[in-house]
C-alpha cells in the first residue's frame, strides 16, 4: 500500500528521513512512502494532504507528537487511535493498517489505541489539558489529525494517526519554549535564550520537556523503521 505521511514539524521529520524537506514539499523516502512537510495547523494539513493525493497515495497518515490529556499516557508513549473526535463527529481510522502495525510494535513501547482530538491552539497549561480531557475523554490532542480525518472522509481515502506524547497531562509548557517556537515550528534560539534568562526558574521544566520530546522522537523512530521495513 502506498502511504502519504503528513509531518508538521521539521524535528518530527527526522525519524523518517535525514533529508531536509522544505515546508509544503513532498518527497518519496521509500518505494511506498511519500512524506510532506506541512507546517502546523488545519489549513496546512489539508494542503499537504491534497499534494499527497496527487502522488497517488492510498492511505494518509497524521504523524508527529501530541499533548497528553489523560493521566494514563506518559511522555514517549505511542498512540495509534481507533478514532479521531472532531466536535460531535467521530472518524474511524483504517483498522487493517492499524492492526498490522500494532502487531509489530516491540514490547518495550507503551502503546494506546484510545481516541485523539483536536486542539485549535497549543495547550500551554495543565488546566487547559484537564478541561479538554474532561470534555472529550480523549487520550491526547494535536492540531492536525482532525483536519486530516475530515479531508480523508471527504475524499473517501483511508487514514491513520501515529502520534507520540511529547508533553504529558501534568506538564506545563515553559514560556521560553513558546517564545522559541516560530510560526512554522522552526526553533528560534535567540528568542528562547532571551526568555529563559528572564525566567531562570523554568529551566527544570525546559529540561523535563526536552527529555520527554526526545523520548517521543525515539518512539517515532522505532515506528518509522517498521514502516520502511514493509516497503
N, C-alpha and C positions, 0 to 999 in steps of 0.2 A: 504494500500500500504506500502511495506517495503522500508524504505528510508535509504540511507547511507550519512552521513554528514562529509565533509572534513573540518577540522579546522586547520588553520596554526599555531596559537599561543596558548600557554597554557592559557593565560589570556582570550582568546576568547572561550575556552572550558568551563570556569566556569559557564556561564549562562545555559549551557546544563547539566552539572553534576559536583558534588563536588569531584568526583574521579580524582586522578592524573593519567593520561594515558600517558605512555611513547611515545616518538616520533616513528611513524611507526607502532604503535599498534592500534588495533580496539577493541571496547568494546560495547556490547549491553546495552543501557541505558533504554530501554522500549521494549514492545512486538514487535514493528515495527520500532524502531530506533536504528541504529548502527552508532557509531561515530569513526572517525580515526584522531589521531593527526598527521598531515602531516609534519609540518615544512613549511618554506617559499619557494615559487618559483615553476616553471613549473615542473621540474623533480620529485620533492617530491609529487606534486599534482597527477601526473599520477600514481606513485607508490601506493599512498593511494587509488586512485580510483580502481586500479587493486585489491588491497586487499579487498576492499568493495564488488567488484563484486563476489569474492569467498564466500561472506556471503549471496549471492543470493538476494541482494537488487534490487528493481525495479525502483528506482529513485535516482539520485545522487544530492547532494546539496553542493554548494560552500558557506561556512559560515564564517562570521567574519566582520572585519572592512574594510573601504575603504577610499581613499583620495578623497575629494570633488574636482571636476573640474569646475562645473557650479556654478555661484554665487547664483543660485536658491536653492541649498541644504545647510543645516546648520548642525552643529555638533549634533549628535544624531538622525538625520533623517534616516528613513528606506528606503532602495532601494531594490525593488523586480523587476528587469528589465525584460521586454519582450524579449530583445535581448542582446547578447554579441557580440561586434565587435572585430574581430581579423584581423588586416591588412585590406584587402579588402573584407573579408568574414564576413557574419552575421549569427550567430547561434541563433535559436529560443528556448527560454526556454519553459518548459512544461506548456502550457496555463491552462489546467484544474486545476492543482495543485496550480498555482499562483492565479487563480481567487477564488478558495475556501479559500485560506489563506487570501487573501485581504479582503474578506467579514467579517473576524473575527478580523481584526486589530481594536483596540479601537480608539475612536475619538481623544484622546489626542496625538496620534502618527502621526507625519508627514511622509507620505509615498509617494514614487515616483516610476514610472514604466518605466522611460526612460532608454536608453541603458547604459551599462557599458563597459569599455575597459581595455586593459592590459597595465601595465607599467612594463618594464623589470627591473626597479630599484626603490628604494624609491624616491618619489617626494619631494625633500627637500625644494625647493624654490617656492615662489608664481609664479615666471616666468615660471618654468617648468610645473606647473599645467595649467597656462594660455595657453602655447603653445600646450599642449596635448588637451586641450578643443577646441582650435581653429581648430586643425587638425581632431579631432574626433567627436566633438559636443556631447560627452557623459557626463552624469551627474557625473560619478565617475570612479575611476580606482583602480585596485588591481593587485596582482602578481600571482593569482591562477585561477580565473574564466575562463579566456581564454583557459588555458590548459585543464580544466575540460570540457569545451564546445567542444573542439576538440576531446577529448577522448570519450565523450558520443556519439558524431556523428559517430566516427569510430566503436563503439561497438553497435550502434543502441539502446541506452538506454536513456530515457528522463532525463533531468537535470533541476535544478532551481538554482537561486542565491539569497541568503539572506545576505545582507550587510548593515552595518550602518556606517555613516560618522563619522570618528574619528578626522580628520583634514580638515576643510573646505578650499575652494579655496584660501582664503585670509590669510591663516596661513602658516608661515614658520616653519619648524621643527628645534627646538633648537639643537645646537651642542652636548649639554650634553646628550640629549635623544638618539641621534645617537650613541654616544660613549658608552652608557649604553646598547645598543641593541646587544646581541650576535648573532652569525650566525644563530641560530635556534629560535630566538625570546626570549630566556631566558634573563631576565634583569640582568645586571651586575652592582650592586650598586657602587662598588669601582670606576669603570671607569666613571660612571655617576657623582658621587660626585667630583672626581678629575677635570673633565671638567667644571662642574658647578661653582666650586670655582675659576677657571681661568677666566670664563666669567660670572661674577655675574649679569651683566645687562640683562641676558637672563632669570632670574628667573620668571619674569612675563609671558614670553612666555611658560615656562615649566608648570606653574600653569594653564595657559589657555588650553594648550594641555591636561593636566591631567583631567581637568574638562570636556572637550569635549569627551575624551576617556571614562570617567565614564558614560556620557550620552549615548554613543554608546553601552556600555555593558548593561546598563539599558534597552535600546530598544531591544537588543538581548535576554535579559531575558524574556521580555514580549512575544516575538515570540516563544521562547523555551517552555514556558508554554502552548501556543496554540498548538504547535506540539505534545507535550506529552499528551495533553487532547484528541487528536484524536486517540490515540493508547490504 
